[in-house]
């Protein structure tokens, strides 16, 4: 599955507080133990992932911000890829193995040609007190040169505000005034689904030979594009 991309404003890479740095390699076996992948998914880990590093732990004691319900900590994981490809199921498996929200920094290439992409899903508590965390679809930046200067971490007054600020860098749909993070993410997911639908219709239009059918497909395409605009505004 192609990950939706933040096309309008690629997210910067952030300078995280020194005290949040961990730099611990996470063995794939640890992910397998908690994520419970099948043989197909384990093969994807082997084929696509070189190394997983738990780079930063953003928590009250490391960023000096109070926790809020549902956002006690935020983890930053760096994943070195064997190539440019990473299946979304790999990320979802890691997310299922870790109880806290994760911001992923994917890395490909070496030395001066290396690139980094930031990917994250909105992770929130389920409705029941004992329920697992619920994870949205994934949002991603474009690939950036790894040497891109890192920016100061966004201003926040608590962990929930920090989480929203970090996610805002990868969600391409602008937030509406007074819109909750939950509603914003749901609308961004709807926009991504609508874009995929538009791509399918565009492919149909390109292959259609009959004029009358082209007219019909064009009308469908215009309707979908209007619906996407309404979702994104």
NORCORTA-V231055 format. One record per pair of residues at least 12 apart in sequence whose ideal C-beta (glycine too) atoms are under 8 Angstrom apart, sorted by sequence separation. I is the first residue (numbers start at 1). GAP is how many residues later the second one is. D is the distance in whole Angstrom. If there is no record, write none. Layout:
{{I	GAP	D} {I	GAP	D}}
//
This chain:
{{60	12	8} {105	12	7} {106	12	8} {123	12	5} {154	12	7} {205	12	5} {32	13	8} {59	13	7} {91	13	6} {105	13	6} {106	13	6} {122	13	7} {123	13	8} {171	13	7} {204	13	6} {205	13	7} {31	14	7} {59	14	4} {104	14	7} {121	14	5} {122	14	4} {154	14	8} {167	14	7} {171	14	7} {173	14	6} {58	15	6} {59	15	8} {103	15	7} {104	15	4} {121	15	5} {154	15	8} {173	15	4} {57	16	6} {58	16	4} {103	16	8} {104	16	6} {121	16	6} {172	16	7} {201	16	6} {205	16	6} {28	17	5} {58	17	7} {77	17	7} {103	17	5} {121	17	5} {164	17	5} {171	17	5} {28	18	8} {57	18	6} {58	18	7} {102	18	7} {120	18	7} {121	18	7} {163	18	8} {167	18	8} {173	18	5} {56	19	7} {57	19	8} {101	19	8} {119	19	6} {120	19	6} {172	19	8} {201	19	6} {202	19	7} {56	20	4} {86	20	6} {119	20	7} {201	20	5} {28	21	7} {31	21	7} {54	21	7} {55	21	5} {101	21	8} {102	21	7} {119	21	4} {54	22	8} {55	22	7} {101	22	4} {118	22	7} {119	22	8} {54	23	6} {55	23	5} {75	23	6} {100	23	8} {117	23	6} {118	23	5} {198	23	7} {201	23	6} {28	24	7} {53	24	7} {84	24	5} {117	24	6} {52	25	6} {53	25	4} {75	25	5} {77	25	5} {79	25	6} {81	25	6} {83	25	7} {117	25	7} {25	26	6} {26	26	4} {52	26	8} {53	26	8} {74	26	6} {75	26	7} {76	26	7} {77	26	7} {78	26	8} {79	26	7} {81	26	7} {95	26	6} {117	26	5} {198	26	5} {25	27	7} {26	27	7} {52	27	5} {53	27	8} {73	27	5} {74	27	5} {75	27	5} {76	27	5} {77	27	5} {78	27	5} {79	27	5} {80	27	5} {81	27	5} {116	27	7} {117	27	7} {197	27	6} {198	27	6} {25	28	6} {26	28	5} {51	28	7} {52	28	8} {72	28	7} {73	28	8} {74	28	8} {75	28	7} {76	28	8} {77	28	7} {79	28	7} {80	28	8} {91	28	7} {95	28	6} {115	28	4} {116	28	5} {139	28	8} {141	28	7} {24	29	7} {25	29	8} {51	29	5} {74	29	7} {76	29	7} {78	29	6} {92	29	8} {115	29	6} {116	29	8} {141	29	6} {23	30	6} {24	30	5} {49	30	6} {50	30	4} {71	30	7} {91	30	7} {115	30	6} {116	30	5} {140	30	6} {194	30	6} {198	30	7} {23	31	8} {49	31	8} {50	31	6} {114	31	8} {115	31	6} {139	31	4} {22	32	5} {23	32	6} {49	32	7} {50	32	5} {114	32	4} {116	32	7} {139	32	5} {22	33	6} {48	33	6} {49	33	7} {139	33	7} {194	33	6} {195	33	7} {21	34	7} {22	34	6} {48	34	6} {99	34	7} {194	34	5} {21	35	6} {22	35	6} {47	35	7} {48	35	7} {108	35	8} {112	35	7} {20	36	4} {96	36	8} {20	37	6} {48	37	6} {49	37	7} {109	37	8} {191	37	6} {194	37	6} {20	38	5} {48	38	5} {95	38	8} {16	39	8} {20	39	8} {48	39	7} {96	39	8} {107	39	7} {16	40	5} {95	40	5} {191	40	5} {49	41	6} {190	41	5} {191	41	5} {16	42	7} {19	42	8} {20	42	4} {48	42	6} {52	42	7} {19	43	5} {20	43	6} {44	43	5} {92	43	7} {187	44	6} {17	45	6} {44	45	7} {45	45	6} {122	45	6} {17	46	6} {44	46	5} {120	46	7} {16	47	8} {91	47	6} {120	47	6} {41	48	6} {45	48	8} {41	49	7} {136	49	5} {139	49	7} {55	50	7} {88	50	6} {120	50	5} {136	50	8} {26	51	7} {118	51	7} {119	51	7} {41	52	6} {118	52	6} {137	52	5} {136	53	6} {70	54	6} {70	55	5} {137	55	6} {20	56	8} {37	56	5} {69	56	8} {35	58	4} {124	58	7} {173	58	7} {174	58	8} {35	59	7} {84	59	8} {122	59	7} {173	59	5} {16	60	7} {36	60	8} {122	60	8} {35	61	5} {31	62	6} {34	62	8} {35	62	4} {101	62	6} {31	63	6} {34	63	4} {103	63	6} {122	63	4} {33	64	8} {34	64	8} {31	66	5} {30	67	7} {3	85	6} {74	85	7} {1	86	8} {73	86	7} {1	87	5} {71	87	8} {72	87	7} {71	88	4} {74	88	7} {71	89	5} {74	89	6} {63	90	8} {68	90	5} {70	90	7} {65	91	6} {67	91	7} {68	91	5} {69	91	8} {71	91	8} {13	92	7} {65	92	7} {66	92	5} {67	92	5} {68	92	4} {71	92	5} {74	92	7} {65	93	5} {66	93	7} {65	94	5} {63	96	8} {65	96	8} {65	97	6} {60	99	7} {63	99	7} {59	100	8} {58	101	7} {13	103	6} {58	104	7} {13	105	7} {11	107	5} {3	116	6} {11	130	4} {10	131	5} {13	131	7} {10	132	5} {4	133	7} {6	133	6} {4	134	7} {5	134	8} {6	134	7} {10	134	6} {3	135	5} {4	135	6} {5	135	5} {6	135	5} {7	135	7} {13	135	6} {15	135	4} {3	136	7} {4	136	7} {5	136	7} {6	136	7} {12	136	7} {14	136	6} {15	136	7} {17	136	7} {3	137	4} {5	137	6} {12	137	8} {13	137	5} {14	137	6} {15	137	6} {16	137	6} {12	138	7} {13	138	7} {14	138	7} {15	138	6} {12	139	4} {14	139	5} {14	140	8} {14	152	8} {12	157	7} {11	158	3} {11	159	5} {9	160	8} {6	163	7} {6	164	5} {8	164	6} {6	165	7} {7	165	6} {6	166	4} {5	167	7} {4	168	7} {4	184	8} {4	188	4} {4	191	7}}
//
